[in-house]
Amino acid sequence: MSSLSRRSLLRAGLLASGAGAMASLTACTVTSSGGNTTYSVNVTKVLSIISSIESGLTQMVNSTTVSSIIGTENTAKITAAITQVSTVTAEVAATAASTVTLTVAQNWIETAESAASAAVTVLQAFQSQLPASVNTMVQAVSALLPALEAVISSVSTTVKTTLSPAEAQTIIARGLQAN
């Protein structure tokens, strides 16, 4: 199996794929009227992606197979990352029915992306030892990271990964046993 490093996924992910793909990821709209610009963040879409990332990481760290392969120290690192992602998930869920600033949304995404990326990096170091279903889950979580960034247009180029956000979320929802 080829290496699934985040860098290689992002490099591959920045291939041109058409404006429709970016539009399907965007959860931030910009409107201008009378000299005023309004940024609207689709908090539900942000919550959906962050929740899937949290679920995927939690499933992997709770797997006795994964924990035995990566060891106690790395399990603790991933658990700490999940705690950060979980905090963001709770913050997003608490404001799902209200308006948030673009800065708040960017902070959520930066925190969740950074924590999830750290957890994925730990898991990728053990890729050759992990079962295929775990590597598929790592790939799914990795595919959601650029989608999460694109959600508020923090990625200025069109994003394409080996999995669409919907495919990645489906893999995570099925869980490790179904892969």
Number of C-alpha atoms within 10 A of each C-alpha: 7 6 11 19 18 21 10 10 19 19 13 14 21 16 13 13 14 11 11 10 14 21 15 12 23 21 19 20 14 9 9 9 7 5 5 7 10 13 14 16 22 19 20 15 17 26 20 15 22 27 20 22 30 22 19 26 25 17 17 22 22 12 12 9 13 19 16 11 15 19 10 11 10 16 21 15 16 25 18 16 25 24 16 19 26 19 15 23 22 14 14 23 17 10 13 16 11 9 11 16 12 15 9 13 20 18 13 22 23 16 17 27 23 16 21 26 18 18 24 22 18 15 26 19 14 14 21 13 14 16 13 14 16 24 22 17 26 26 23 26 29 28 27 25 24 23 25 29 21 23 27 23 19 15 15 11 15 19 25 23 22 15 17 17 24 14 14 25 24 13 22 25 15 12 17 19 8 9 13
